[in-house]
Amino acid sequence: MAPKKDTKPKADKVALAAIEPAREAVVAIAEPGTVGEHVGSVMIGERLAMQYFACLSPGYVGWHWAVSVARAPRQKFATVCETNLLPTDAAVLAPDWLPYVDRIAPGDIGAGDERPYVEDDAYLEAGFEATGEEDVDQVGFFELGLGRRRVLSAEGRDAAAQRWYDGDAGPNAAVAQQASAHCSTCGFFVPMPGVLRQVFGVCAGEWSPSDGRVVSLDHGCGAHSETEAPATAPEVLDAPVLDELALDFS
């Protein structure tokens, strides 16, 4: 048996010409002034057509009013079936829905907010559990974080390191570009434990804009412990002069 060919609905002159009844149906439900000119008609079924009108509402740029009209067999006029507001290719649409956990961006978590639990977070891996052997558990306490269900994975550590290095804590920050010395030679630099100590530490300089924050070894600022800024000579002021000739009319 030969496959059936796709056939378009036969044009129906009555349904395609039913522009005014369709317009009246749209005007009856739309906000005043939001129904524009007729922009086209198309057959969507047997004796069933869709009439399109421009939507002038500022909130629906690129949308069309769509009204379906149908003609019964041997009927000489078409009737309105339903009205819709449909987007075109140029329509302003809302972005695709994303779960809450995927919509949260860095900096969004404030006081009282909580990030949803992520079961398969690539930045985390299972933490250490006590084995009962003293030597093994001592290492677990110090290195792996005993008591934590999950700890930072290698991928999570690398992502954090790259984020810190590319941000305000790295060598490309404006304050670091103008610094005369790096954090690696600063007495206020506290190296981090573990593998991150090869690149990062924590600033303990009270006068530094990075005080209490992670900084890279090649970061820097003007509060370096060994910076020698030239001393400014005190400004010499002349002795005050009393004007005894002035008259006070107050």
Contacts in CASP RR format, 6 or more apart in sequence:
PFRMAT RR
TARGET T0000
AUTHOR 0000-0000-0000
METHOD contacts of the structure
MODEL  1
MAPKKDTKPKADKVALAAIEPAREAVVAIAEPGTVGEHVGSVMIGERLAM
QYFACLSPGYVGWHWAVSVARAPRQKFATVCETNLLPTDAAVLAPDWLPY
VDRIAPGDIGAGDERPYVEDDAYLEAGFEATGEEDVDQVGFFELGLGRRR
VLSAEGRDAAAQRWYDGDAGPNAAVAQQASAHCSTCGFFVPMPGVLRQVF
GVCAGEWSPSDGRVVSLDHGCGAHSETEAPATAPEVLDAPVLDELALDFS
8 43 0 8 1.000
9 43 0 8 1.000
9 44 0 8 1.000
9 45 0 8 1.000
9 46 0 8 1.000
9 48 0 8 1.000
10 43 0 8 1.000
10 46 0 8 1.000
11 43 0 8 1.000
12 43 0 8 1.000
12 46 0 8 1.000
12 47 0 8 1.000
12 48 0 8 1.000
12 49 0 8 1.000
12 71 0 8 1.000
14 47 0 8 1.000
14 71 0 8 1.000
14 75 0 8 1.000
14 76 0 8 1.000
14 77 0 8 1.000
14 78 0 8 1.000
15 43 0 8 1.000
15 47 0 8 1.000
15 48 0 8 1.000
15 49 0 8 1.000
15 69 0 8 1.000
15 70 0 8 1.000
15 71 0 8 1.000
15 78 0 8 1.000
16 41 0 8 1.000
16 43 0 8 1.000
16 49 0 8 1.000
17 78 0 8 1.000
18 49 0 8 1.000
18 51 0 8 1.000
18 69 0 8 1.000
18 71 0 8 1.000
18 77 0 8 1.000
18 78 0 8 1.000
18 80 0 8 1.000
19 38 0 8 1.000
19 41 0 8 1.000
19 51 0 8 1.000
21 69 0 8 1.000
21 78 0 8 1.000
21 79 0 8 1.000
21 80 0 8 1.000
22 51 0 8 1.000
22 53 0 8 1.000
22 67 0 8 1.000
22 69 0 8 1.000
22 80 0 8 1.000
23 35 0 8 1.000
23 38 0 8 1.000
23 51 0 8 1.000
23 53 0 8 1.000
23 67 0 8 1.000
25 67 0 8 1.000
25 80 0 8 1.000
25 83 0 8 1.000
26 35 0 8 1.000
26 53 0 8 1.000
26 65 0 8 1.000
26 67 0 8 1.000
26 83 0 8 1.000
27 35 0 8 1.000
29 83 0 8 1.000
30 65 0 8 1.000
31 57 0 8 1.000
33 56 0 8 1.000
34 55 0 8 1.000
34 56 0 8 1.000
34 57 0 8 1.000
34 60 0 8 1.000
35 53 0 8 1.000
35 54 0 8 1.000
35 55 0 8 1.000
35 56 0 8 1.000
35 65 0 8 1.000
36 53 0 8 1.000
36 54 0 8 1.000
36 55 0 8 1.000
36 56 0 8 1.000
36 65 0 8 1.000
37 53 0 8 1.000
37 54 0 8 1.000
38 51 0 8 1.000
38 52 0 8 1.000
38 53 0 8 1.000
39 52 0 8 1.000
39 53 0 8 1.000
39 54 0 8 1.000
39 64 0 8 1.000
40 51 0 8 1.000
40 52 0 8 1.000
41 49 0 8 1.000
41 50 0 8 1.000
41 51 0 8 1.000
41 52 0 8 1.000
42 49 0 8 1.000
42 50 0 8 1.000
42 52 0 8 1.000
43 49 0 8 1.000
43 50 0 8 1.000
44 50 0 8 1.000
44 68 0 8 1.000
47 70 0 8 1.000
47 71 0 8 1.000
47 72 0 8 1.000
47 73 0 8 1.000
48 68 0 8 1.000
48 69 0 8 1.000
48 70 0 8 1.000
48 81 0 8 1.000
49 68 0 8 1.000
49 69 0 8 1.000
49 70 0 8 1.000
49 78 0 8 1.000
50 66 0 8 1.000
50 67 0 8 1.000
50 68 0 8 1.000
50 69 0 8 1.000
51 66 0 8 1.000
51 67 0 8 1.000
51 68 0 8 1.000
51 69 0 8 1.000
52 64 0 8 1.000
52 65 0 8 1.000
52 66 0 8 1.000
52 67 0 8 1.000
53 64 0 8 1.000
53 65 0 8 1.000
53 67 0 8 1.000
54 64 0 8 1.000
54 65 0 8 1.000
55 62 0 8 1.000
55 63 0 8 1.000
55 64 0 8 1.000
55 65 0 8 1.000
55 85 0 8 1.000
57 63 0 8 1.000
59 92 0 8 1.000
60 85 0 8 1.000
60 91 0 8 1.000
60 92 0 8 1.000
61 90 0 8 1.000
61 91 0 8 1.000
61 92 0 8 1.000
62 87 0 8 1.000
62 88 0 8 1.000
62 90 0 8 1.000
62 91 0 8 1.000
62 92 0 8 1.000
63 85 0 8 1.000
63 86 0 8 1.000
63 87 0 8 1.000
63 88 0 8 1.000
63 91 0 8 1.000
64 85 0 8 1.000
64 86 0 8 1.000
64 87 0 8 1.000
64 88 0 8 1.000
65 83 0 8 1.000
65 84 0 8 1.000
65 85 0 8 1.000
66 83 0 8 1.000
66 84 0 8 1.000
66 85 0 8 1.000
66 86 0 8 1.000
67 80 0 8 1.000
67 82 0 8 1.000
67 83 0 8 1.000
67 84 0 8 1.000
68 80 0 8 1.000
68 81 0 8 1.000
68 82 0 8 1.000
68 83 0 8 1.000
68 84 0 8 1.000
69 78 0 8 1.000
69 79 0 8 1.000
69 80 0 8 1.000
69 81 0 8 1.000
70 78 0 8 1.000
70 79 0 8 1.000
70 81 0 8 1.000
71 77 0 8 1.000
71 78 0 8 1.000
71 79 0 8 1.000
72 79 0 8 1.000
87 93 0 8 1.000
99 116 0 8 1.000
100 116 0 8 1.000
101 115 0 8 1.000
101 116 0 8 1.000
101 118 0 8 1.000
104 115 0 8 1.000
109 115 0 8 1.000
118 124 0 8 1.000
121 150 0 8 1.000
122 153 0 8 1.000
122 155 0 8 1.000
122 156 0 8 1.000
123 152 0 8 1.000
123 153 0 8 1.000
123 155 0 8 1.000
123 156 0 8 1.000
123 159 0 8 1.000
123 160 0 8 1.000
124 150 0 8 1.000
124 151 0 8 1.000
124 152 0 8 1.000
124 153 0 8 1.000
124 156 0 8 1.000
125 150 0 8 1.000
125 151 0 8 1.000
125 152 0 8 1.000
125 153 0 8 1.000
126 149 0 8 1.000
126 150 0 8 1.000
126 151 0 8 1.000
127 144 0 8 1.000
127 145 0 8 1.000
127 147 0 8 1.000
127 148 0 8 1.000
127 149 0 8 1.000
127 150 0 8 1.000
127 151 0 8 1.000
128 140 0 8 1.000
128 143 0 8 1.000
128 144 0 8 1.000
128 145 0 8 1.000
128 146 0 8 1.000
128 147 0 8 1.000
128 148 0 8 1.000
128 151 0 8 1.000
129 146 0 8 1.000
130 137 0 8 1.000
130 146 0 8 1.000
131 137 0 8 1.000
137 146 0 8 1.000
140 146 0 8 1.000
144 151 0 8 1.000
145 151 0 8 1.000
152 160 0 8 1.000
157 195 0 8 1.000
157 196 0 8 1.000
161 196 0 8 1.000
161 199 0 8 1.000
161 200 0 8 1.000
164 170 0 8 1.000
164 200 0 8 1.000
164 214 0 8 1.000
164 216 0 8 1.000
165 171 0 8 1.000
165 199 0 8 1.000
165 216 0 8 1.000
166 172 0 8 1.000
167 173 0 8 1.000
168 175 0 8 1.000
168 210 0 8 1.000
169 200 0 8 1.000
169 210 0 8 1.000
169 213 0 8 1.000
169 214 0 8 1.000
169 215 0 8 1.000
169 216 0 8 1.000
169 219 0 8 1.000
170 176 0 8 1.000
170 215 0 8 1.000
170 216 0 8 1.000
170 218 0 8 1.000
170 219 0 8 1.000
171 177 0 8 1.000
171 216 0 8 1.000
171 218 0 8 1.000
171 219 0 8 1.000
171 220 0 8 1.000
173 219 0 8 1.000
175 209 0 8 1.000
175 210 0 8 1.000
175 220 0 8 1.000
175 221 0 8 1.000
175 222 0 8 1.000
176 218 0 8 1.000
176 219 0 8 1.000
176 220 0 8 1.000
176 221 0 8 1.000
178 222 0 8 1.000
179 219 0 8 1.000
179 220 0 8 1.000
179 221 0 8 1.000
179 222 0 8 1.000
179 224 0 8 1.000
180 222 0 8 1.000
180 224 0 8 1.000
180 227 0 8 1.000
181 220 0 8 1.000
181 224 0 8 1.000
181 226 0 8 1.000
181 227 0 8 1.000
182 217 0 8 1.000
182 218 0 8 1.000
182 219 0 8 1.000
182 220 0 8 1.000
183 189 0 8 1.000
183 201 0 8 1.000
183 203 0 8 1.000
183 215 0 8 1.000
183 216 0 8 1.000
183 217 0 8 1.000
183 218 0 8 1.000
183 219 0 8 1.000
183 220 0 8 1.000
183 224 0 8 1.000
184 217 0 8 1.000
184 218 0 8 1.000
185 224 0 8 1.000
185 226 0 8 1.000
186 220 0 8 1.000
186 224 0 8 1.000
186 225 0 8 1.000
186 226 0 8 1.000
187 225 0 8 1.000
187 226 0 8 1.000
188 203 0 8 1.000
188 204 0 8 1.000
188 205 0 8 1.000
188 208 0 8 1.000
188 223 0 8 1.000
188 225 0 8 1.000
189 201 0 8 1.000
189 202 0 8 1.000
189 203 0 8 1.000
189 204 0 8 1.000
189 215 0 8 1.000
189 217 0 8 1.000
190 201 0 8 1.000
190 202 0 8 1.000
190 203 0 8 1.000
190 204 0 8 1.000
191 197 0 8 1.000
191 201 0 8 1.000
192 200 0 8 1.000
192 201 0 8 1.000
192 202 0 8 1.000
192 214 0 8 1.000
199 216 0 8 1.000
199 217 0 8 1.000
200 214 0 8 1.000
200 215 0 8 1.000
200 216 0 8 1.000
200 217 0 8 1.000
201 214 0 8 1.000
201 215 0 8 1.000
201 216 0 8 1.000
201 217 0 8 1.000
202 212 0 8 1.000
202 213 0 8 1.000
202 214 0 8 1.000
202 215 0 8 1.000
203 210 0 8 1.000
203 211 0 8 1.000
203 212 0 8 1.000
203 213 0 8 1.000
203 214 0 8 1.000
203 215 0 8 1.000
204 211 0 8 1.000
204 212 0 8 1.000
205 211 0 8 1.000
205 212 0 8 1.000
205 223 0 8 1.000
205 225 0 8 1.000
207 223 0 8 1.000
208 221 0 8 1.000
208 222 0 8 1.000
208 223 0 8 1.000
209 221 0 8 1.000
209 223 0 8 1.000
210 219 0 8 1.000
210 220 0 8 1.000
210 221 0 8 1.000
END
